[in-house]
Amino acid sequence: MRLLSAMDMREVYVVAGSFVGFQLFFSCVSPVLSSNFTQGYGKLPPHKLNDWNSRLVSTVHALIVGLFCLYILWYDDAVNEDPVWGDPNLVKLNVAITCGYLFYDLVLLACNWSTMGDAFFVCHHLAALYAYGYVLTRGVLPYFANFRLISELSTPFVNQRWFFEALAYPRTDQLVVINGIAMAVVFFLVRIAVMPPYWAKVFGTFGTPAFERLGLSAQVAWIVSCICLDILNTIWMYKIARGCYKVITGKLRGGKVDTKKTNFVNNHTD
């Protein structure tokens, strides 16, 4: 309740609208769209249907937020000139959309815990909501919060990999190979290659009045969450690169996939 009272009503409405919109897309739009697009959708078992719909929602969210993020980075001069206290107007809208999605996904996981439950995902979502709460309530760190959302642009490729596997596409199929290469390249660009300029910007704020004005709690939430995310992204990049190498060189044992590693990447990089 304290969080809601500190947020502007516009952001409250966006979070609520995002939650409802993604839920409707999961329940109503995705089943119709998917069944018309591919016959394989209707042949999937119930638990995979939920996963399919969830991933399609994830892709839609990633495209909306990721493209909005790029627009802000390119055209929002106020945020770029003052990354700690710049006008957070557009960034708060983007973050509010993501928060609505995270709430939707938490409810989905809770309702389907036996087949989709993942404690890691819950911790990830709660940590993200905690960090984004500072943006929505205090309007702080708009540049850095928005910059982090650029990582969502890799999610559609990760989800597409899962769709191909659910439809039993051969690992050597040209579309699968192309998507795998694209996934590795885009994942590297939006989650690994961006680390040096991001942290250069972070270190550039240390010791400044703007940084001191944040207060210790916001400073800790910001730095610690970023370190944890970058460690995870590095681990995932390593696993994706190994999988991509195996697909390209055709060294998958007997044409089979290491299911444990594949599931890890599919479930923990969107």
C-alpha positions, -999 to +999 in steps of 0.1 A: +000+000+000+029+024+008+043+017-027+009+025-043+005+057-023+039+069-034+033+063-071+015+087-094-019+075-104-008+074-140+018+047-132-007+028-111-031+027-140-003+016-164+007-012-141-029-024-137-036-020-174-004-039-182-013-067-158-048-071-173-037-067-209-011-094-206-035-117-188-061-112-216-034-119-242-024-151-225-060-163-220-077-151-252-054-138-279-025-163-278-047-194-281-065-181-312-035-166-328-013-196-322-039-222-334-043-203-366-006-199-371+005-235-366-014-268-363+013-281-339-001-258-312-033-278-307-013-310-304+007-299-274-002-312-239-020-288-215+011-278-195+030-270-227+000-249-240+003-227-209+041-225-214+036-216-251+010-189-243+032-175-215+062-173-239+042-156-266+032-130-240+068-127-229+078-120-265+052-093-269+063-077-237+099-078-247+092-062-281+071-034-265+095-026-237+127-032-257+118-009-285+104+018-261+137+015-243+157+022-275+135+052-283+142+067-248+179+061-251+180+078-285+156+107-280+151+115-243+177+142-238+166+149-202+174+113-191+206+111-210+219+144-196+211+136-160+211+098-156+204+098-119+178+125-115+167+133-151+130+136-160+117+100-155+084+106-173+088+082-202+110+058-183+084+054-156+059+044-183+082+017-196+090+005-161+053+004-152+046-018-182+073-042-171+060-042-135+025-051-147+040-079-167+060-092-137+029-092-115+010-111-143+038-137-145+040-142-108+003-149-107+007-173-136+035-191-119+015-194-087-016-208-105+005-233-124+032-241-099+032-278-104+042-275-141+057-240-144+068-232-108+104-219-106+118-204-073+145-187-093+119-169-114+100-157-084+132-144-068+142-127-100+107-110-104+106-099-068+141-084-070+132-066-102+100-052-087+119-040-056+145-022-078+119-007-102+099+004-072+125+031-066+120+044-101+082+045-098+080+060-064+111+083-063+118+088-100+155+080-095+180+064-118+158+067-149+187+063-174+200+031-157+166+015-152+158+021-188+192+009-200+187-024-182+155-030-201+174-032-234+183-068-224+146-077-232+155-076-269+171-110-266+140-126-252+121-132-285+150-153-298+151-174-266+114-180-268+115-189-305+141-215-296+116-230-272+088-229-298+109-248-323+117-275-298+080-277-287+071-283-324+098-309-327+119-291-353+152-309-359+182-292-343+198-291-377+169-273-394+180-241-411+155-220-392+166-234-359+203-228-367+196-192-379+176-184-348+203-200-326+230-178-341+208-147-339+200-155-303+237-158-294+246-126-312+217-105-299+221-119-264+258-108-265+250-074-278+223-064-254+235-082-223+273-085-225+287-059-248+267-032-230+284-039-197+315-017-202+296+015-212+270+008-186+294+005-157+315+034-170+283+055-167+277+041-132+313+048-120+310+083-134+283+091-109+302+079-078+311+108-055+288+133-072+261+152-054+235+134-074+248+100-062+250+111-026+215+124-028+202+089-036+208+076+000+224+043+010+193+021+005+189+031-032+226+029-038+228-006-025+197-018-043+210-003-076+246-016-074+240-050-059+211-059-083+232-048-113+262-070-102+239-100-097+222-096-131+256-092-149+269-124-133+238-143-144+240-128-179+277-139-182+268-175-171+239-176-195+260-162-224+286-190-218+258-217-220+242-201-251+276-199-268+284-235-261+249-246-274+253-224-305+288-239-312+274-274-309+246-267-333+269-251-359+295-278-358+269-306-357+285-322-327+253-328-307+256-364-296+234-385-318+215-354-328+201-351-292+201-321-270+214-318-235+179-313-221+190-301-187+212-273-202+186-264-228+158-261-202+181-239-181+187-215-209+151-215-220+137-209-186+162-183-172+170-159-200+137-142-207 
